[in-house]
Amino acid sequence: MPRTKLEMGHVEYWQVLDENGQVDTKLEPQLPPEDLRRLYRTMLLARMVDDRMYKLQAQGRMGTFPGVRGQEACVGITYALESGDWLQPAFRETACLFWRGIPPKRVLEYFAGMEEGNVFPPEAKTLPIPICVGSQTLHATGVAWAEMIRQTRNVTLCYFGDGGTSEGDFHEALNLAGVYKIPIVYVCMNNQWAISVPRSIQSASKTLAQKAIAYGFPGLQIDGNDFLAAVVAGRAAVAHARSGKGPTFIEMVTYRLGPHTTADDAKRYRNEEEVQQWLPKDPLVRARKYLEKKKLWSPQWQAELEAEFTEQIEQEVQAYEQELAAIDPLDMFEYAYAEKTPELAAQKEQAAAFLQQAAEHH
């Protein structure tokens, strides 16, 4: 039986491209050169946007946000979607958002506290970025169930972290999806840490993927830093769902190279040696080695991409900051409830007085 065929009751581990750039030719997907280049471009853009956001945050020009460094290979599963399929990101899937045509400005807006950043073009078929851990599993399952009731071919792809598997929402979603064979693909970005809680005490299960077995559908692990393994697993799982066979659970074994968010000090709960062990497995370095062997990457092309993205990101930052400057901070009190509560009205008055004093001081 081919290793790329999904099995019930057995959790396999798939890797196509190792950290040295060596390929398992039996599993290697034959992707068009333009698609390979676009996948690399998307991962690089996500990395560069992330780097720019860290600088903006340090300068007081960006709110708290979760970094994506080390988890960009997630885009390989999104690659398997068709235009009519739905994407439900968590909050580190910026590469997936970019693949679906959502501009970096939306990410900048969202993590600056602008809800406009969570409104995506209808044609992107992308659900809002969640903050409540695991809640998106229910939303995505509901969307997938609706598509099944409407008898479409559309599949839903839902991302979440290893910490999300400890939430009740996660189990309710998987149970429902298993019972009704809902066309959904669940992707756990197991980056080894749910804030300061390590994977080792998150669950007693040997793998997180095996949780799918209890709900009656396939689960598998893949090398989460291997974008080709993500493509292979994504294609298999999406085809499984589209053919009416129901859900799949994919556990991407990866690593969060940075802190949980910019408000977190990861050195307080994990040692630097652990981080250093994961650095050579960087998904971007691995993808570059693969493209270079296929003569699809060169130092010149890399320099051109970095120059292109640097200019694009700066334009996006300028556009985002112009929008941010035009916002009245008091607007946040207007849309929490249909009718403003006395407490909210009092808070608005206090905020208005504070802003007035600040303006007079400056």
C-alpha positions in Angstrom: 0.0 0.0 0.0 1.5 3.4 -0.9 2.5 5.5 2.1 0.5 8.4 0.7 -2.8 6.5 1.1 -4.6 7.5 4.3 -5.3 4.7 6.8 -7.8 4.5 9.7 -6.4 3.3 13.0 -2.7 3.8 12.1 -0.6 6.9 12.5 2.3 7.2 10.0 5.0 9.9 9.8 5.7 11.4 6.4 8.8 13.2 5.3 9.7 14.0 1.7 12.5 16.6 2.1 15.0 16.4 5.0 17.0 19.2 6.5 20.0 18.4 4.2 17.9 18.8 1.1 17.7 15.1 0.4 14.4 13.9 -1.2 12.4 10.7 -0.9 11.7 10.2 -4.6 8.9 7.8 -3.9 6.9 10.5 -2.1 8.2 13.5 -4.0 5.2 15.5 -5.6 5.9 16.5 -9.1 5.0 20.2 -8.9 5.3 22.7 -11.8 8.4 24.9 -11.5 6.2 28.0 -11.2 4.3 26.5 -8.3 7.6 25.6 -6.5 8.8 29.1 -6.9 5.5 30.6 -5.8 5.5 28.5 -2.7 9.0 29.6 -1.8 8.1 33.3 -2.5 5.1 33.0 -0.2 7.2 31.5 2.6 9.8 34.2 2.2 7.3 37.0 2.2 5.7 35.6 5.4 9.2 35.5 7.0 10.0 39.1 5.9 6.7 40.5 7.0 7.2 38.8 10.4 10.7 40.4 10.7 9.3 43.8 9.8 6.5 43.5 12.4 9.0 42.7 15.2 10.8 46.0 14.3 7.5 47.9 14.2 6.5 46.5 17.6 9.9 47.5 19.1 9.3 51.0 17.9 5.8 51.2 19.3 4.2 51.1 15.9 2.6 47.6 16.2 0.6 45.8 18.8 1.4 42.4 20.4 1.5 39.7 17.8 2.6 36.0 17.5 5.6 35.4 15.3 5.6 32.8 12.5 9.3 32.1 12.1 9.8 28.4 11.6 6.2 27.6 10.7 6.0 28.8 7.1 5.8 25.3 5.6 2.1 25.3 6.6 1.4 26.8 3.2 2.0 23.4 1.6 -1.3 22.1 2.8 -3.2 25.3 1.7 -1.6 24.7 -1.7 -3.9 21.6 -2.0 -7.1 23.7 -1.8 -9.2 24.7 -4.8 -10.7 28.2 -5.2 -14.1 27.2 -3.8 -12.6 25.6 -0.6 -12.5 27.4 2.8 -9.5 28.3 4.8 -9.7 28.7 8.6 -6.3 30.0 9.9 -5.2 30.1 13.5 -2.8 33.1 14.1 0.6 32.0 12.7 -0.6 31.1 9.2 0.3 34.3 7.4 1.9 32.3 4.6 -1.5 30.7 4.0 -3.2 34.0 3.9 -0.8 35.4 1.4 -1.2 32.3 -0.8 -5.0 33.0 -0.8 -4.3 36.5 -2.1 -4.7 38.4 1.2 -2.2 41.3 1.3 0.2 41.9 4.2 -1.6 45.1 5.1 -4.5 43.0 6.5 -2.1 41.2 8.9 -0.6 44.5 9.9 -4.0 46.0 10.5 -5.2 43.1 12.5 -2.4 43.0 15.0 -2.6 46.7 15.4 -6.1 46.3 16.8 -8.0 47.2 13.6 -10.8 44.8 13.0 -10.6 45.8 9.4 -7.7 43.4 9.3 -10.0 40.5 9.9 -12.3 41.2 6.9 -11.0 39.3 3.9 -12.2 39.5 0.3 -15.1 37.1 -0.4 -13.2 35.4 -3.1 -10.5 34.4 -0.7 -12.9 32.1 1.1 -11.0 32.7 4.4 -12.5 32.8 7.8 -11.4 35.4 10.5 -8.3 34.9 12.6 -9.3 33.6 16.0 -7.9 34.5 19.3 -9.8 32.1 21.6 -7.7 29.0 21.5 -9.4 26.1 19.7 -12.7 28.0 19.0 -12.0 28.0 15.3 -12.4 24.2 15.1 -16.1 24.6 15.7 -16.5 27.5 13.2 -14.6 25.6 10.5 -16.6 22.4 11.1 -19.8 24.3 10.8 -18.8 25.8 7.5 -17.8 22.4 6.2 -21.0 20.9 7.4 -23.0 23.6 5.6 -21.1 22.9 2.4 -22.0 19.2 2.7 -25.6 20.0 3.3 -25.6 22.2 0.2 -24.1 19.2 -1.7 -21.1 21.2 -3.0 -17.6 19.7 -3.6 -16.0 22.3 -1.3 -13.6 21.3 1.5 -12.6 23.3 4.6 -9.1 23.4 6.0 -8.7 24.3 9.7 -5.4 25.1 11.5 -4.8 25.2 15.2 -2.0 24.7 17.7 -1.0 21.8 20.0 -2.6 23.6 22.9 -5.9 23.7 21.0 -6.1 19.9 21.3 -6.7 20.4 25.1 -9.8 22.5 24.5 -13.3 21.1 24.6 -14.2 22.9 21.4 -11.6 20.7 19.6 -13.1 17.5 20.8 -16.7 18.6 20.1 -15.7 19.6 16.5 -13.9 16.3 15.8 -16.6 14.2 17.2 -19.3 15.8 15.0 -17.1 15.7 11.9 -16.4 12.0 12.4 -20.0 11.1 13.0 -21.3 12.9 9.9 -18.1 12.5 7.7 -17.9 16.2 7.2 -15.4 17.3 4.4 -12.8 19.0 6.6 -9.0 18.7 7.1 -7.8 19.5 10.6 -4.1 20.6 10.8 -2.4 20.8 14.2 0.7 23.0 14.1 2.5 21.2 16.9 5.2 23.7 17.6 6.1 22.0 20.9 4.9 24.9 23.1 1.5 26.3 24.0 2.8 29.5 25.5 4.9 28.1 28.4 3.3 24.6 28.4 5.5 22.0 26.6 4.0 19.4 24.4 5.3 16.7 26.8 2.6 17.7 29.4 0.0 18.9 27.0 -1.2 15.4 26.3 -0.3 11.8 27.4 -0.9 10.6 23.8 2.2 9.4 22.0 1.1 11.6 19.1 -1.6 14.2 18.8 -2.6 12.8 15.4 -3.8 9.6 17.0 -6.7 11.6 18.6 -8.4 11.2 15.3 -8.7 7.5 15.7 -11.1 7.9 18.6 -13.4 10.0 16.4 -13.3 7.5 13.5 -11.1 9.1 10.9 -7.4 9.0 9.8 -4.6 10.8 11.6 -1.0 11.2 10.5 2.1 13.1 11.4 4.3 14.9 9.0 7.6 16.8 9.2 6.1 20.2 9.8 9.2 22.0 8.4 9.0 20.1 5.1 6.8 22.0 2.6 6.8 19.0 0.2 5.4 16.7 2.9 2.8 19.3 3.6 1.8 19.3 -0.1 1.6 15.5 -0.2 -0.4 15.3 3.0 -2.6 18.2 2.0 -3.4 16.6 -1.3 -4.3 13.3 0.2 -6.5 14.7 2.9 -8.3 17.1 0.6 -9.0 14.4 -1.9 -10.2 12.1 0.9 -12.6 14.8 2.1 -13.8 15.8 -1.4 -14.6 12.2 -2.2 -17.1 12.0 0.7 -14.8 9.9 3.0 -14.8 12.6 5.7 -12.1 14.3 7.8 -8.4 13.8 8.3 -6.2 15.0 11.1 -2.7 16.1 10.1 -0.2 16.9 12.9 2.7 19.1 11.5 5.6 18.5 13.9 7.4 21.9 13.8 8.9 24.4 16.2 8.2 27.9 17.3 11.6 29.5 16.9 10.6 32.8 18.6 8.5 33.7 21.7 4.8 32.9 21.9 4.1 36.6 21.2 6.0 39.8 21.5 4.6 40.0 25.1 6.4 36.7 26.0 9.9 36.0 27.3 10.5 32.4 26.1 13.8 32.2 27.9 12.0 32.0 31.2 10.7 28.5 30.4 12.8 26.9 27.6 16.6 26.8 27.1 18.5 28.1 24.1 20.0 24.7 23.4 16.6 23.4 22.4 16.1 26.3 19.9 19.5 25.8 18.4 18.7 22.1 17.7 15.7 23.2 15.6 17.5 26.0 13.7 19.0 23.7 11.0 15.5 22.4 10.3 14.3 25.8 9.1 11.7 25.3 6.4 12.9 28.2 4.3 16.5 26.9 4.2 15.3 23.4 3.3 13.0 24.7 0.5 15.9 26.8 -0.9 18.2 23.8 -1.0 15.5 21.9 -2.9 14.9 24.7 -5.4 18.6 25.2 -5.9 19.1 21.6 -6.9 16.3 22.0 -9.5 18.0 25.2 -10.7 15.0 27.2 -9.6 16.9 29.3 -7.0 20.0 31.4 -7.3 21.6 34.1 -5.0 20.6 36.7 -7.6 16.9 35.6 -7.5 17.0 35.7 -3.7 18.4 39.2 -3.8 15.7 40.3 -6.2 13.0 38.8 -4.1 14.3 40.4 -0.9 14.4 43.8 -2.7 10.9 43.3 -4.1 9.4 42.3 -0.8 11.2 45.0 1.1 9.7 47.6 -1.1 6.2 46.0 -1.0 6.3 45.7 2.8 7.2 49.3 3.2 4.3 50.4 0.9 2.0 48.2 3.0 3.3 49.6 6.2 2.8 53.2 5.0 -0.8 52.4 3.9 -1.6 50.7 7.2 -0.2 53.5 9.3 -2.2 56.1 7.2 -5.4 54.1 8.0 -4.4 53.8 11.7 -3.8 57.5 12.0 -7.3 58.3 10.7 -9.0 56.2 13.3 -10.8 57.7 16.2 -9.8 55.6 19.3 -13.2 56.3 20.8 -14.8 54.2 18.0 -13.9 51.1 20.0 -16.8 51.9 22.4 -19.4 52.2 19.6 -19.6 48.6 18.4 -19.3 46.4 21.4 -23.1 46.4 22.0 -26.1 47.5 20.1 -27.0 49.8 23.0 -24.2 51.2 25.1 -24.2 50.1 28.7 -23.8 52.7 31.5 -20.4 51.2 32.3 -19.2 51.5 28.7 -20.5 55.0 28.5 -18.5 55.9 31.6 -15.4 54.2 30.2 -15.8 56.2 27.0 -15.9 59.5 29.0 -12.8 58.5 30.9 -10.9 57.6 27.7 -12.0 60.9 26.0 -10.7 62.9 29.0 -7.4 61.0 28.9 -6.9 61.6 25.2 -7.7 65.2 25.7 -5.1 65.6 28.4 -2.6 63.8 26.3 -3.2 66.1 23.3 -2.8 69.1 25.5 0.4 67.8 27.1 1.9 67.3 23.6 
